[in-house]
């Protein structure tokens, strides 16, 4: 009976880290969702104001369902805010809205990592879906070229995860900076925003580490197979 030692040693710890990161972002967001901003400005209004402050006038703000499903779509220039963010006046809501505005600013100035990430989206979609499937098929059938192809495709998805890190960190830095410069939040309120955005950033770090661990696992399994045969 085959025991996947690499999965236990490499992947399981990153999964545990991911679960912890998800718990932290949800609990931190929930905590600061109860703290109302002094300006009583909603997430949507904050995003609108901050984009105007940054000279952006061609981005549409939309409300989307779910919690923590906020995102900026550079393809159609829409800033999508989740239900707990769009109409709420909490520090957490304003912070998340500012973070997504940070992505809009990145798009406006042509921030390199954002451009690269957008280019990698098709590769990442194929790699994350087809890559592991082909690798597993290669392991089952003993067809080394399928295993290698799966690893190569999955490496493209891992690259996407890695490029996402500077994009997300930079958006948070821009968010805090513009909130401070524009006077939207006070210094004390910015402290709460930083905690929310830091917790959110950890989920991206955990996802990247999980992807790297899975890729390394496949590479080690492939190398063992080649030595054996």
N, C-alpha and C positions, 0 to 999 in steps of 0.2 A: 504494500500500500504506500503510495507516494505522499510524503509530508512536505508541504511548502514552507521550509524553514525561512526562506527569504521574505515571504509575506509576513510571517510572524515577527521577524526582527526589524524589517524595514518599513512595512506598510502600516501595521497595526498601531505603532506609536503615533504616526501622523494622523491616523483616523481619530485616535483619542484626543490629539491636539485640536483637530477640526471640531470635534464635539464640544470641547472646552471653549473654543473661540466662538462658536455659535451661541453657546450659553451666555458668554460674556457680552456679546453684542446685543443680544435680546434683553438681558437684565440691565445693561447700562442704558440702552435706549429707553426702556420702560421707566427707569429711575428719573432720567432727565426729561421724559415726556410729561412728568408731573410738575416740572418747574417751568412756570410761565415766564416768557421774556418780558422785560419791563416795557418794551415798545409795543407789546401786544400785536406783533406782526405775524401773519400766517406764513407757513412755508412757501406757498405759492406767491404771496406778495413779496416775500423776501427775495425769492429767485428773480422775480420781475424787476425789483428795484436794483439788485446787484448786477443783473445783466445790463440794465440801462446805465448804471454807474460805470460799467466796463465797456460801454459803447456797442453793445449787442442789441440789435432790434429785429433780427430775422429768425428768432427761435420761439417756437410755440410751447407754452406750458400746458401740460395735460395731467388729469387725474387718472391714476390706474388702480386697479384693485390689488388687494393684498397688503402685506406688511413687509417693509424693508425690500420692496420690489422697485425702488427708485432707480432711475437710470437716465443717461443722456444718449440719444441716438444721433450720431453725426450724419447718418445717411439721409434722414428727413428733417434734421434739425428740430427735434422735439425733446423737451425736458419733461420727463415723466415722473410724477411724484405720487407715492402711495397714499392710501387713505389716512394713515396716522400722521402724515407730513403735510399734505396739500392744504388742508383747512385748519390746521392746529397752530397755536401760537407758542408752543413750548420751545425751550432751548434746543431740545433734540430735533424738533421739526425744522427749525431755522438752520441748524448745523448741517443736517442732511441735505436740505435744499441748497445751501451754500456749496456743499461738496459737489453736487451735480452741476451747479453753476460753474464750478471750477473746471469741469470737463468742457463746458461750452466755451470757456475762455481758452482752454487748451486748443480747441478746434479753431477758434478765431485766429490765434497766433501761429497755428501750424506746429504745435508741439510734437517733436519727432516720435517719441514712443507711442503717442496716440495714433499718429498716422500709420505707424508700423503695425500696431495692434489691429486697426481696422483692416489692413491688408491681409493679416493673418487669420481673420475670422473664418473664411472658407476652409483653409488648411486645418485650423483647429477643429472645426466641426467634423471634417472627414477623419482626422487623426484620432479624435476622442472616441468616435463610434466604430470606425472600421479597423483602427489600429489594434486594440486589444482583441477584437474578434478574430482577426487574421493571425495574431500571435498565438492565441489559444488553439486555433485550428492547426497551426503549424506544429504545436506541441503534441496535439492528439494524433495527427497523421504522421508525425516525424518528418514533415517536409520543411527543411531548414530555410528554404527561400521564402516561404510564407511567414515563418517566424521573423526573419530579418525584415521583410516588408512591413509587417505589423509594427515592429520596433521603430522603423524609420518613420512611418505615418504618425505613430504616437509621439515621437520626438517633436513633430511639428506642433502638436497640442501642448506639449510641455513648454515649448518656446513661447507660445501664447500666454501661458500662465506666468512665465518669467517677465515678459514684457508688460503684463498687466500691473505688476508691482510698482514700478516707477510712475505709471499713469495714475494709479490710485493714491499713492503717497503724495504726489505732486498736486493732485486735485484738492487734497485735504489741506496742504500747505497754502494753496491759493485761497481756499475757503476761509481759513482763519485770518489770513492777511487782509482780504477784502472786507470781511466783517468788522475788523478793527479799523481799517482805513475809512470805511464809510460811516462808522459810528452806529452800525445797526445793533450791535450788542455791546454791553459793558465788559470791562476786563474780567470781572468775576464770572460773567456768563460765558465768556470765551473759554474759561477753564473747564466748564462742563462740556462745551462743544468739543474741545480737544479730547476729552475722555471718550466721548461717543465715537468720534472719528478714529481714534486709536484702536478702540475695540473692533470697529468695522474693518480696519486695515489688517488686523490679525487673522480674519477669516480668509483674506487673500493670501497671506503668508502660509497659512495652514494648507490651503488648496494647492499652492505651488509645491510645497514640501511633499504632499501626498502624491502629486503627479510625478515629481522627481523620483520618489521612492519606488513607485510602480515601474517607471522606466528602467531604473537601475536593477530592479528585480528581474525584469525581462532580459536585460543584457547579461546578467550573471547566469540565468538559466540557459540562455543561448550559448554562452561560452562553455558551460558544463557539458551541454549536449555535443558540442564540437569536439571537446577533448575525449568524450566517451566513444565517439564514432570516428 
